[in-house]
């Protein structure tokens, strides 16, 4: 009987794997496979001079906008004064410039940083060529909302903070969690955590909520900005989830709230006497020993909930309550844009010792034995049509791109840049930046482009070095000698 039961359980597991594989199976198009060594006809159609790098510019200060159209840097004058240069236009002089505060808005239309003028002992805010008065008690580095509004925290006097968002000021609080300011995806809502009268509050669109003993950062806003959620500890030391202002009670601890893209669904990790579970739309899921809240998300179509559960020393990718086969370590989960495929990176204990891991897509290990550098952030990407999967891999000191299971030419580890911005909108081409002897170049599929002294990358975690503007046109910022150029290229159909 034990043997029969074991066989039945084994068949159940096999059918479960078949079901998950079928559910996330991709639609395949014949002939749509990437070939890294195929020839692509391409031409530079525009080479626009942006600026010249002076002899005394500060190399570590260079910043480029996320859209790769603008560049900013500082330079030191002969008398030691500092200047800010944006697309060749010089501002200053200043006594000091906080180079780590230089930031462009997401659309590249605005630039901000901290500057200190002669005769002052505190920072002012530089914004689009204008100097906005600073605060003697201090101010945080500026940031931008998705729609380009500058925001920061400042102190008029010691221990009296304010939050400034665009031309709005909020000063009704005794304290503010500096890094707690968040915006919804389209900037229709914003929130931050503040304290007043020894209580902690969530401030959403300027409205102060109920006071708690503690609120865990960050506050979560739905993409449309209509909903909000956060975890809080009440005065009587009980943890609750505050969803749209209403408390969800009944759990000993809660964490990691998340909304679906359409804002209609909500989930969080909760603990009770039976263990830990993921609660989706107020319905508890299966219990596990532990969950990784940062690996919990909804699929792009908002229909499926994906997370990682830990049980009996093993980790599982769980899709709508159904677990994958067990792994020792699961690092990253990615659902395709069409929500029909799922990919994740895994390590097994005996492989970790030699830094070897695998990428699993649609239940298949791709490839079976490849080395991965666990320090590359966000290195697994689907094409926009969900047909192709690419990731950055390492074999010893060599790195390369693997697309649809096929490796590109390999390069030294520090000489290859790859990001999600490298797929063309029609998903037919894959581009990335490489560095060879005496210069950088952009490669489209297997075709090398013109070599420059440097190709600049955006400073965010995506490390974009080129951007496709349309299926056949892309651009990047390149340095030749002391000159910075905006390069625009066209891909011709063969």
URMO-V368796 format. One record per pair of residues at least 4 apart in sequence whose C-alpha atoms are under 6 Angstrom apart, sorted by the first residue. I is the first residue (numbers start at 1). J is the second residue. Records with the same first field share a line. If there is no record, write none. Layout:
# URMO-V368796
I=J + J
This chain:
# URMO-V368796
18=22
21=25 + 362 + 363
24=340 + 341
25=341
36=408 + 445 + 446
37=446
38=446
39=447
40=447
41=491 + 492
42=490 + 491 + 492
43=489 + 490
44=488 + 489
45=488 + 489
46=487 + 488
47=486 + 487
48=485 + 486
49=485
50=87 + 484 + 485
51=87 + 88 + 484
52=482 + 483
53=482
56=75 + 76
57=74 + 75
58=74 + 75
61=73 + 74 + 99
62=72 + 73
63=71 + 72
64=70 + 71 + 458
65=70 + 104 + 108
66=458
70=87
71=86 + 87
72=85 + 86
73=84 + 85
74=83 + 84 + 85
75=82 + 83
76=80 + 81 + 82
77=81
81=93 + 94 + 95
82=93 + 94 + 96
83=91 + 92 + 93
84=90 + 91
85=89 + 90
94=116 + 117
95=116 + 117 + 118
96=115 + 116
97=114 + 115
98=114
101=113 + 141
102=112 + 113
103=111 + 112
104=108 + 110 + 111
105=110 + 144 + 148
110=128
111=127 + 128
112=126 + 127
113=126
114=123 + 124 + 125 + 126
115=123 + 124
116=123 + 124
122=136
123=134
124=133 + 134
125=131 + 132
126=130 + 131
135=156
137=155 + 157 + 158
138=154 + 155
139=153 + 154
140=152 + 153
142=151 + 152
143=150 + 151
144=148 + 149 + 150 + 151
145=149
146=187
147=187
149=166
150=166
151=164 + 165
152=164
153=162 + 163
154=161 + 162
155=160 + 161
160=174
161=175
162=170 + 171
163=169 + 170
164=168 + 169
173=195 + 196
174=195 + 196
175=194 + 195
176=194
177=193
180=192 + 193 + 218
181=191 + 192
182=190 + 191
183=187 + 189 + 190
184=189 + 221 + 223 + 225
185=223
188=225
189=205 + 225
190=204 + 205
191=203 + 204
192=203
193=201 + 202
194=200 + 201
195=199 + 200 + 201
199=211 + 212 + 213
200=211 + 212 + 213 + 214
201=209 + 211
202=209
203=207 + 208
212=234
213=233 + 234 + 235
214=232 + 233
215=231 + 232
216=231
219=230
220=228 + 229
221=225 + 227 + 228
222=227 + 259 + 263
223=261
227=244
228=244
229=242 + 243
230=241 + 242
231=240 + 241
232=239 + 240
233=237 + 238 + 239
234=238
239=253
240=248 + 249
241=247 + 248
242=246 + 247
251=271 + 272
252=271 + 272
253=270 + 271
254=269 + 270
255=269
256=268 + 269 + 293
257=267 + 268
258=266 + 267
259=263 + 265 + 266
260=265 + 298 + 302
261=302
266=280 + 281
267=279 + 280
268=278 + 279
269=277 + 278
270=276 + 277
271=275 + 276
275=287
276=287 + 288
277=285 + 286 + 287
278=284 + 285
279=283 + 284 + 285
288=310 + 311
289=310 + 311
290=310
291=309
295=307
296=306 + 307
297=305 + 306
298=302 + 304 + 305 + 306
299=304 + 339
300=339
304=320
305=319 + 320
306=318 + 319
307=317 + 318
308=316 + 317 + 318
309=315 + 316
310=314 + 315
314=326 + 327 + 328
315=326 + 327 + 328
316=323 + 324 + 326
317=323 + 324
318=322 + 323
328=348 + 349
329=346 + 347
330=345 + 346
331=345 + 346
332=344 + 345
333=343 + 344
334=342 + 343
335=339 + 341 + 342
336=341 + 382 + 386
337=386
342=361 + 362
343=360 + 361
344=359 + 360
345=358 + 359
346=357 + 358
347=357
351=356
352=356
356=371
357=371 + 372
359=365 + 366
360=364 + 365 + 366
366=405
367=405
371=394 + 395
372=393 + 394
379=391 + 392
380=390 + 391
381=389 + 390 + 420
382=386 + 388 + 389
383=388 + 423 + 427
384=427
388=404
389=403 + 404
390=402 + 403
391=401 + 402
392=400 + 401
393=399 + 400
394=398 + 399
397=413
398=410 + 411 + 412 + 413
399=410 + 411 + 413
400=408 + 410
401=407 + 408
402=406 + 407
415=434 + 435
416=433 + 434
417=433
418=432
419=462 + 464
421=467
422=430 + 431
423=427 + 429 + 430
424=429 + 468 + 471
425=471
426=471
430=444 + 445
431=443 + 444
432=442 + 443
433=441 + 442
434=440 + 441
435=439 + 440
439=451 + 452 + 453
440=451 + 452 + 453 + 454 + 455
441=449 + 450 + 451
442=449
443=447 + 448 + 449
452=480
453=479 + 480
454=478 + 479
455=477 + 478
456=477
457=463 + 464 + 465
458=463 + 464
466=475 + 476
467=474 + 475
468=473 + 474
469=473 + 474
472=490 + 491
473=489 + 490
474=488 + 489
475=487 + 488
476=486 + 487
477=485 + 486
478=484 + 485
479=483 + 484
